[in-house]
Amino acid sequence: MNLKQLDYFVQVAELGSFSKAAVVLDIAQPALSRQVRALEIDLHETLLIRNGRGVTLTEAGQRLFDHSVAILQQVAQAREDLGAARDQPIGRITIGLPPSVARQLTVPLVEGFQAELPKARLAIVEGLSTHMIEWITTGQVDLGLLYNPEAEPALHITPVLEEQLCLVERAPVEQADTSGAPVAGVAISRRPTSSTLPLRQLPDYALIVPERRHVIRRLLDTQAALAGLTLDIRWEVSSIPSIIDLVCAGHGHAVLTANAVAASGRAAELVVRPLVEPSLTSVLCLATPAHKRASALSREAAVLLTRLVRGLPQDVRQAE
């Protein structure tokens, strides 16, 4: 086993095709196949299953893929450490963003790297906090943003932004047919009676919420249980954009942060009412590996990301 074989194997696995990987690596496909086959022979394992559409990882292949990504990243880090001045932020970094803020942060992050870290290469991945923890601890992601993370020995966690959870509802609309009667099947949004909503009133609203592994859902379920409330969960949808689409279509209400609404591109169609008595807050944190020395690039990237997060606009429509 050598680093070249691991690099080739990772490229094939990520692209799902020997032919595509050969183009990216700029080598002949037969030579690439021989290198991967030599790796399989050396390990006495079948790593890839070939089919008409490309290749897929076997169980052993997935385990080797996880190891290989971490190994290759550590080797790249060692080369950067030894081959460049330590105070120069150069090299490649992978940053993980949650879906609720990825849309708002991606362009500013790329522009920030172009302006402030021109010698660095940036990769951005998107995922839920549960996935992000695994990616950071296994070395697939160098730093990332997590919502409400629990204490984790493998991670160094720094709170960056505290956001209040809000009831999100469709802005008041008038929808009627030519006779003046409400359109069948369309829920008419009622005008909010106040700009906030006490938590005890939340069971009065039909809710569209993420599944139970989502951090906002866990926080909401915990607080409802502590208050002795039974929530009216009508739909469970993992995608935040899809939840917002359903709210805009009149199928229920959501509990999200103002940033999630602002990032949706549909804030003008929605009204947010912060939950109070008690207030429910979600804390966005910056997470980095606890047992890996931070490079100059990771330190500079963390500073840039923190600044961008704290400057996120929350231009959403508040209930009056």
Buried (B, 14 or more C-beta within 10 A) or exposed (E): EEEEBBBBBBBBBEBBBBEBBBEEBEEEBEEBBEBBEBBBEEBEBEBBEEEEEBBEBBEBBEEBBBEBBBBBBEEEBEEBEEEBEEEBBBBBBBBBBBBBBBBBBBEBBEEBBEEEBEEBEBEBBBBBBEBBBEBBBBBBBBBBBBBBBEEBEBBBBEEBBEBBBBBBBBBEEEEEEEEEEEEEEEBEBEEBEEEBBEBEBBBEBBBBBBEEEBBBBBBBBEBBEEEEBEBEBBBBBBEBBEBBBBBBEBBBBBBBBBBBBBBBEBBEBBBBBBBBEEEBBBBBBBBBBEEBEBBBBBBBBBBBBBEBBEEBEBEBBBBE
